[in-house]
Amino acid sequence: LDPATARERAGVKALRNALSSMLITSVKSQLPAIMKNTESKLAAVRKQLDALPLAIPPERADAELSKRLYRLARVLEQLATGDGDDMQLYQEMNECYKKMRDTMGELMPAFIVNDAVVIGARWIGDRQDGKTVDIDGREHVFTFKDVEVIHTNQRGRELPGFVPYKAVEMLMKQCREGWAQAAADCVREVEEKLEERTDSAVEEQFSDVPVANKLIKAKAREYIQQLSNEMHTRVMELIHMEHNDIFTLHDKTFMHMQSINLQQLRLAYRNKDVSVAEDDVLRMMAAALAYFSLVYWRLTDCLALHIREDLLRKFADHEHLPDRLRQMLNSGKIVHKASELMAGDREQVKQRQEKTQVATKLEQALELIQEYMIQQ
């Protein structure tokens, strides 16, 4: 080097300036890579933030709670009434009603006349298609002798050819046991299915706010249980009413059904010379079968309609349910404020705060890099 250049590069000051220049040159060459790396980290943090539930500000908690409760009620109403696209719950409820119907149908009295079994207007016996009839599982099976004893014990002031009403009434009352259990089982099954679908619906609306999620599930189940208990009481009242009274306004239908049943019973009896007393016994059987059929249709439809109206529709009423749930949330010893219910998961809130801070710092770093590159 020439002496002038050597003097410029000699000494601590010259070394410091040279190193600074080299560092600046190195940083400039790496700025695009640093910027790309920073942008990549910022995108990753933003993706993580998007995956976390949005925090609900305390001042908006009440409005957000009301909005979600209304959405929940609309979903439940569509599920319970079958008005939406999801028909599963509605179909499951119909299966519950049919199961109750079939169970109560199995309580139809069966009368054994000679070798035949007569249930309703059906003559079922070992002569039909070569099959025997299993009646061991039926609760109400009467032989000709059983009915004859009831008829004999209740004879009184009636004229010849008239069946004693008390005898028919006694026979019918013996055929009505088991209705209450079938109805109670149906109510309980409907209740369980409704609770299960309600839990799922609450989960969909409140999964990001665990406090509200847990409490609303509990209060919804409590409300369902309350309505179910009321429904059970009403069902028992209907059953009790049927047990206490034998009544129908459908005279022609009853007499028509009794006539059909009587024909089957007479065929099954296989005796051309039927005495008046024997025919009276057959008439009693025919009357019991006819009346049971009327009550069976009346009761199964009525019970299903009560469950649909007084349990399902009453619970899932979108105009009533949100207010009812809010009332229940505030009716206990602890009043649950909306801001507490909608606060969100503490760990998720903490994660959101930390990642928000990281994202802010990365954004600031990017701004500095971009400004420097523009200046250069």
C-alpha positions in Angstrom: 0.0 0.0 0.0 1.1 3.5 -0.5 1.9 5.5 2.6 -1.2 7.6 2.5 -3.6 4.6 2.2 -1.6 2.9 5.0 -2.1 5.8 7.3 -5.9 5.9 6.7 -6.2 2.2 7.5 -4.0 2.2 10.6 -5.2 2.6 14.2 -8.3 1.6 16.3 -10.6 4.2 14.7 -9.9 2.9 11.2 -10.5 -0.7 12.4 -13.8 0.3 14.0 -15.0 2.0 10.8 -13.9 -0.9 8.7 -15.7 -3.5 10.8 -18.9 -1.3 10.9 -18.8 -1.1 7.1 -18.4 -4.8 6.8 -21.2 -5.4 9.2 -23.6 -3.1 7.3 -22.7 -4.8 4.1 -23.4 -8.2 5.6 -26.7 -7.1 7.1 -27.8 -5.5 3.8 -27.1 -8.8 2.0 -29.1 -10.8 4.6 -32.1 -8.4 4.9 -34.3 -10.2 2.3 -33.7 -13.5 4.1 -34.4 -11.9 7.5 -37.5 -10.2 6.2 -38.8 -13.5 4.7 -38.1 -15.4 8.0 -39.9 -12.7 10.0 -42.9 -12.8 7.6 -43.0 -16.6 7.9 -43.0 -16.4 11.7 -45.7 -13.7 11.7 -47.9 -15.9 9.4 -47.5 -18.9 11.8 -48.5 -16.8 14.9 -51.5 -15.3 13.1 -52.6 -18.9 12.1 -52.3 -19.9 15.7 -54.4 -16.9 16.8 -57.1 -17.7 14.2 -57.3 -21.2 15.7 -58.0 -19.8 19.2 -61.5 -18.7 20.1 -62.0 -14.9 20.0 -62.1 -13.4 23.4 -65.5 -11.8 24.2 -65.2 -8.3 25.7 -67.0 -8.0 29.0 -69.2 -5.2 27.7 -70.5 -7.5 24.9 -70.9 -10.6 27.0 -74.6 -10.1 27.8 -75.6 -9.5 24.1 -73.4 -12.5 23.0 -75.0 -14.8 25.6 -78.5 -13.7 24.5 -77.7 -14.2 20.8 -76.3 -17.7 21.4 -79.2 -18.8 23.6 -81.6 -17.7 20.9 -79.6 -19.7 18.3 -79.6 -22.7 20.6 -83.4 -22.5 21.0 -84.0 -22.3 17.3 -81.8 -25.4 16.7 -83.6 -27.3 19.4 -87.0 -26.3 18.1 -86.2 -27.5 14.7 -84.9 -30.8 16.1 -87.9 -31.4 18.3 -90.5 -30.5 15.7 -88.8 -31.9 12.6 -88.9 -28.5 10.8 -85.2 -28.5 10.0 -82.9 -30.6 7.9 -81.9 -32.8 10.8 -84.7 -35.3 11.3 -82.9 -37.7 13.5 -84.4 -36.7 16.9 -87.9 -36.4 15.4 -87.6 -39.9 14.0 -86.2 -41.3 17.2 -89.2 -39.8 19.1 -91.6 -41.4 16.7 -89.9 -44.7 17.3 -90.5 -44.2 21.1 -94.2 -43.6 20.5 -94.4 -46.7 18.3 -92.7 -48.8 20.9 -95.2 -47.6 23.5 -98.0 -48.4 21.1 -96.7 -51.9 20.5 -96.2 -52.5 24.2 -99.7 -51.4 25.0 -100.9 -53.5 22.1 -99.4 -56.6 23.7 -101.7 -55.9 26.7 -104.7 -56.6 24.5 -106.6 -59.3 26.3 -106.5 -62.8 24.7 -109.5 -65.2 25.1 -109.0 -68.9 24.8 -112.1 -70.5 23.3 -111.7 -74.2 22.8 -108.4 -74.6 21.0 -108.4 -71.1 19.5 -107.0 -67.8 20.8 -108.9 -64.7 19.9 -107.2 -61.3 20.2 -109.3 -58.4 18.9 -110.9 -59.4 15.6 -108.2 -62.0 15.0 -108.7 -65.7 15.5 -105.3 -67.0 16.1 -104.7 -70.7 17.0 -103.0 -73.9 16.1 -105.4 -74.2 13.1 -104.1 -71.0 11.4 -101.4 -71.9 9.0 -100.5 -74.9 11.1 -98.8 -72.6 13.7 -99.3 -72.6 17.5 -99.6 -69.3 19.4 -97.3 -68.4 22.2 -99.4 -66.7 24.8 -97.1 -67.3 27.7 -95.7 -63.7 27.6 -99.1 -62.0 27.5 -100.4 -60.6 30.8 -104.1 -60.8 30.2 -105.2 -64.3 29.0 -108.7 -65.5 29.9 -110.3 -68.9 29.4 -114.0 -69.3 28.7 -114.3 -70.6 32.2 -112.6 -67.4 33.7 -115.1 -65.1 32.0 -118.0 -67.5 32.8 -117.2 -67.2 36.5 -117.2 -63.4 36.3 -120.5 -63.5 34.5 -122.1 -65.8 37.0 -120.9 -63.8 40.0 -122.3 -60.6 38.7 -125.7 -61.7 37.5 -128.5 -59.6 39.1 -131.5 -57.6 38.0 -130.9 -57.6 34.2 -133.5 -59.2 31.9 -132.7 -62.4 30.0 -130.4 -61.7 27.0 -128.7 -58.7 28.7 -125.1 -59.0 29.8 -124.6 -57.7 33.4 -122.8 -54.4 33.1 -120.8 -55.0 36.3 -119.4 -58.2 34.8 -118.2 -56.4 31.7 -116.8 -53.6 33.8 -114.9 -56.0 36.0 -113.5 -57.9 33.0 -112.4 -54.6 31.3 -110.7 -53.4 34.5 -108.6 -56.6 34.6 -107.4 -55.9 31.1 -105.9 -52.4 31.8 -102.9 -53.2 34.0 -99.6 -52.3 32.5 -100.6 -49.2 30.6 -98.9 -46.9 33.2 -95.6 -48.6 32.9 -95.6 -48.5 29.1 -96.4 -44.8 29.2 -93.8 -44.0 31.9 -91.1 -45.9 29.9 -91.9 -43.9 26.8 -91.6 -40.6 28.7 -88.3 -41.6 30.2 -86.9 -42.7 26.8 -88.0 -39.4 25.2 -86.4 -37.5 28.1 -83.1 -39.3 27.7 -82.9 -38.7 23.9 -83.9 -35.0 24.3 -81.1 -34.5 27.0 -78.6 -36.1 24.7 -79.4 -33.9 21.7 -79.6 -30.8 23.9 -76.1 -31.4 25.2 -74.8 -31.7 21.7 -76.6 -28.5 20.6 -75.2 -26.6 23.7 -71.7 -27.9 22.9 -72.0 -26.5 19.3 -73.0 -23.0 20.6 -70.8 -22.7 23.7 -67.7 -24.9 23.3 -65.4 -21.9 23.4 -66.8 -20.7 26.8 -66.5 -23.7 29.2 -68.3 -22.0 32.1 -71.4 -21.2 30.1 -71.2 -24.6 28.4 -71.2 -26.5 31.6 -73.9 -24.5 33.4 -76.3 -24.2 30.4 -76.1 -28.0 29.9 -76.9 -28.5 33.6 -79.8 -26.0 33.6 -81.2 -27.4 30.3 -81.2 -30.9 31.8 -82.9 -29.5 35.0 -85.6 -27.9 32.9 -86.1 -31.1 30.8 -86.4 -33.0 34.1 -89.0 -30.5 35.4 -91.1 -30.8 32.3 -90.7 -34.6 32.3 -91.9 -34.8 35.8 -94.9 -32.7 35.0 -95.5 -34.8 31.9 -95.3 -38.0 34.0 -97.9 -36.6 36.3 -100.2 -35.7 33.4 -99.7 -39.2 31.9 -100.6 -40.9 35.1 -103.7 -38.7 35.3 -104.8 -39.9 31.9 -104.2 -43.5 32.8 -106.0 -43.0 36.1 -108.9 -41.5 34.2 -109.1 -44.5 32.0 -108.9 -46.8 35.0 -111.7 -45.0 36.8 -114.3 -44.8 34.1 -115.5 -46.9 31.2 -116.9 -44.5 28.6 -117.1 -43.8 24.9 -119.3 -41.7 22.7 -118.5 -43.8 19.6 -121.5 -46.1 20.0 -121.7 -47.3 16.4 -117.9 -48.0 16.2 -118.1 -49.9 19.4 -121.1 -52.0 18.4 -119.6 -52.7 15.0 -116.3 -53.9 16.5 -118.2 -55.9 19.1 -120.2 -57.6 16.4 -117.1 -58.6 14.4 -115.4 -59.9 17.6 -118.5 -61.9 18.5 -118.6 -63.5 15.1 -115.0 -64.7 15.6 -115.7 -65.9 19.1 -118.8 -67.9 18.0 -116.8 -69.5 15.2 -114.1 -70.4 17.7 -116.6 -71.8 20.1 -117.8 -74.3 17.5 -121.1 -75.1 19.1 -124.3 -74.6 17.1 -126.5 -75.0 20.1 -125.1 -72.1 22.2 -127.1 -71.4 25.3 -128.1 -67.9 26.4 -125.6 -68.0 29.2 -122.8 -69.2 27.0 -123.6 -66.5 24.4 -123.6 -63.9 27.2 -120.0 -65.0 28.0 -119.0 -64.6 24.4 -120.7 -61.2 24.3 -118.7 -60.1 27.3 -115.5 -61.2 25.6 -116.5 -59.3 22.4 -117.4 -56.2 24.4 -114.0 -56.2 26.3 -112.1 -56.6 23.0 -114.0 -53.8 21.3 -113.7 -51.4 24.2 -110.0 -52.2 24.7 -109.4 -51.4 21.0 -111.1 -48.0 21.4 -109.2 -47.1 24.5 -105.9 -48.4 22.9 -106.3 -46.0 19.9 -107.5 -43.1 22.1 -104.8 -43.5 24.7 -101.8 -44.1 22.5 -102.5 -41.1 20.3 -103.4 -38.9 23.3 -100.2 -39.9 25.2 -98.0 -39.2 22.2 -99.6 -35.9 21.5 -99.2 -34.8 25.2 -95.5 -35.7 25.1 -95.0 -33.8 21.8 -96.8 -30.7 23.0 -96.1 -30.6 26.8 -92.6 -31.8 26.8 -90.9 -31.4 23.4 -92.6 -28.3 22.1 -92.8 -26.6 25.5 -89.1 -27.2 26.1 -87.9 -26.2 22.6 -90.1 -23.1 22.2 -87.6 -20.5 20.8 -89.5 -17.6 22.2 -89.6 -19.0 25.7 -86.4 -21.1 26.2 -83.7 -18.4 26.2 -85.5 -16.4 28.9 -86.2 -19.6 30.9 -82.5 -20.6 30.8 -81.4 -17.1 31.8 -83.9 -17.1 34.7 -82.6 -20.5 35.9 -79.0 -19.3 35.7 -79.8 -16.4 38.0 -82.3 -18.2 40.3 -79.8 -20.0 42.6 -77.7 -18.9 45.5 -75.0 -17.8 43.0 -75.9 -15.2 40.4 -73.9 -15.9 37.2 -73.0 -12.7 35.4 -72.8 -12.8 31.6 -69.2 -11.6 31.7 -68.3 -14.6 33.9 -70.2 -17.0 31.8 -68.7 -15.8 28.5 -65.1 -15.3 29.8 -63.7 -18.2 27.8 -61.1 -20.7 28.8 -58.4 -19.2 31.0 -55.5 -21.1 29.3 -56.8 -20.1 25.9 -57.1 -16.4 27.0 -53.5 -16.5 28.2 -52.3 -18.1 25.0 -54.1 -15.5 22.9 -52.5 -12.6 25.0 -49.0 -14.1 24.6 -49.3 -14.7 20.9 -50.8 -11.3 20.3 -47.8 -9.7 21.9 -45.4 -11.8 19.7 -47.4 -10.9 16.6 -47.1 -7.2 17.5 -43.3 -7.4 17.9 -42.9 -9.2 14.6 -45.1 -6.6 12.9 -42.9 -3.8 14.3 -39.7 -5.6 13.2 -41.1 -5.9 9.7 -41.9 -2.2 9.5 -38.3 -1.3 10.5 -36.8 -3.6 7.9 -39.1 -2.3 5.2 -38.3 1.3 6.1 -34.5 0.6 6.1 -34.7 -1.1 2.7 -36.6 1.8 1.2 -34.1 4.3 2.5 -31.2 2.3 1.0 
